[in-house]
């Protein structure tokens, strides 16, 4: 475990804090975009929405 931590510090430890804030924001943004897939499945399967309505809702995002 120490070897992994040392490798991580050597590889990315010198990057500024601004980089990590931007990286975390990008990760959250991409996770939110990935949730659109599950929203469309939820609307059609659980809520019984039509495919046209589901496309409109997801497209409006």
N, C-alpha and C positions, 0 to 999 in steps of 0.2 A: 504494500500500500504506500509506503514511503517513496518507493521508486516511481510510482505513478504520479504522486504529488510533486516530486522533484522534476519529473519530465514535464508536467503541466506548467510549473513555474518557469522552467527554462524556455518552454515553447511560447507561451502566451502571457507570461507574467510581466513582461515589459510594456504591454499595451496600456495606453492611458485609460483613465476611468470613463472618459467620454465615449470611447469605443465600446466599452461594455454596456453603457446605458443605451446607446444606439442599437447594439446587438440584441439586448433584451427587448427593446421596443419592437424590433423587427420580428423577433420570435413570437411575441404576443400577437402582432398583426397577422402573421401567417397562420397561427392557430385559430384566430377568429375567422379567417377566410376558409379554413378547413371545415369549420363548423357549418358552413353553408350546405355542404353535402348532407349532413345529418338533418339540417332544417328541412331540406326538400324531402327526405325520407320520412321525417316526422309528419309533415303536412299531408303527404299522400297516404301513408299507412295508418297512422294513429288518428288523424283528424278527418280523414276521408275527403280531403280537398281534391279538386280536379287537377289534372296535369297542367292545364292552361293557367289556372290560378297559382299553382305552385311556381310555374315559370315566371309569372308576373311578379310574385313576391320576391323570389330570389334575384330576378333581374333588377328590381327596384333597389336592391342593396348596392 
